[in-house]
Amino acid sequence: QVQLVESGGGLVQPGGSLRLSCVASGGIFSIYRMGWHRQAPGKERELVARISSGGITNYADSVKGRFTISRDNAKNTVYLQMSNLKPEDTAVYYCNGAPGGSSTLTYWGQGTQVTVSS
């Protein structure tokens, strides 16, 4: 079974930066579409960023120009570099992966808390 483990969350001041990491195991990482979602208290989980197996990226409008998603297939790891953080970025951030193609499966990590506050 595929497992995803996030790390790198924490407390950061507005305008600061943080890098999240997600290490995958149990699957063929290089062919998976990987992504980051987040969920704030009282709100639905939302897509933050995605990166395809071929390196194509897309971002939520709210984070464009501030966040960068990347992957290192040799390390089975996907990253989310977050810059110019805002209080509204405060949420639990979840890593996810999907094989795509004929598969409908989606895998989720347990999440890591990001708090942006002065």
C-alpha positions in Angstrom: 0.0 0.0 0.0 1.2 3.5 -0.8 2.2 5.7 2.1 2.8 9.4 2.1 4.5 11.2 5.0 4.6 15.0 5.2 7.1 17.1 7.1 8.2 20.7 7.4 5.2 22.4 8.8 5.5 24.9 11.6 5.0 28.5 12.8 6.1 31.3 10.5 5.6 35.0 10.4 3.7 36.7 7.6 6.0 37.3 4.7 8.2 34.3 5.7 9.0 31.1 3.8 8.6 27.4 4.5 9.3 24.2 2.6 7.1 21.2 3.0 8.3 17.7 2.0 6.4 14.5 1.3 8.1 11.2 1.0 6.3 8.4 -0.8 6.8 4.6 -0.4 5.1 1.5 -1.7 4.3 2.7 -5.2 6.0 3.7 -8.5 6.5 7.4 -7.6 7.8 8.5 -10.9 4.4 7.8 -12.7 2.2 9.4 -10.1 0.6 12.8 -10.3 1.5 14.4 -7.0 -0.2 17.3 -5.2 -0.7 19.4 -2.1 -4.1 20.3 -0.6 -4.9 22.2 2.5 -7.8 22.5 4.9 -8.4 25.4 7.3 -10.8 25.1 10.3 -14.4 25.3 9.1 -13.4 25.1 5.5 -13.4 22.4 2.9 -10.1 20.9 1.7 -8.8 22.7 -1.4 -6.2 22.0 -4.0 -3.1 24.1 -3.6 -0.7 22.7 -6.3 -0.2 19.7 -8.6 2.7 18.3 -10.6 2.3 15.6 -13.2 4.6 12.7 -13.9 6.0 14.8 -16.7 6.6 17.9 -14.6 3.6 20.0 -15.6 2.4 22.1 -12.7 -0.8 24.0 -11.8 -1.7 26.1 -8.8 -4.6 27.6 -7.1 -5.0 31.3 -7.9 -4.5 32.2 -4.3 -1.0 30.9 -4.3 0.3 31.6 -7.8 3.6 33.4 -7.8 4.2 32.5 -4.1 4.3 28.7 -4.0 6.3 26.3 -6.1 5.7 22.5 -6.3 8.6 20.3 -7.4 9.5 16.6 -7.3 12.7 14.5 -6.9 11.9 11.1 -8.3 15.3 9.7 -7.1 14.2 10.5 -3.6 10.5 9.7 -4.0 9.8 13.1 -2.7 7.6 16.0 -3.6 8.1 19.5 -2.2 6.1 22.6 -1.7 8.2 25.8 -1.4 6.0 28.5 0.1 7.1 32.1 0.1 5.5 35.4 1.1 3.2 33.5 3.4 0.0 35.1 4.5 -2.3 34.4 7.5 -4.9 33.0 5.2 -2.4 30.3 4.3 -2.8 28.8 7.8 -4.1 25.3 7.4 -3.2 21.6 7.6 -1.4 20.7 4.4 -1.9 17.3 2.9 0.2 15.5 0.3 -1.6 13.4 -2.2 -0.8 11.1 -5.1 -2.8 9.5 -7.9 -1.6 6.9 -10.4 -4.1 8.2 -13.1 -4.9 6.3 -16.2 -7.4 3.5 -15.5 -6.9 3.9 -11.7 -9.3 5.8 -9.6 -7.2 5.5 -6.5 -5.9 8.6 -4.6 -3.6 8.4 -1.6 -3.3 10.9 1.2 -0.8 11.7 3.9 -1.7 12.5 7.5 -1.0 16.2 7.1 1.3 18.8 8.6 0.2 22.1 10.3 1.3 25.4 8.8 0.5 28.5 10.9 1.2 32.0 9.7 1.0 34.5 12.5 3.0 37.3 14.0 
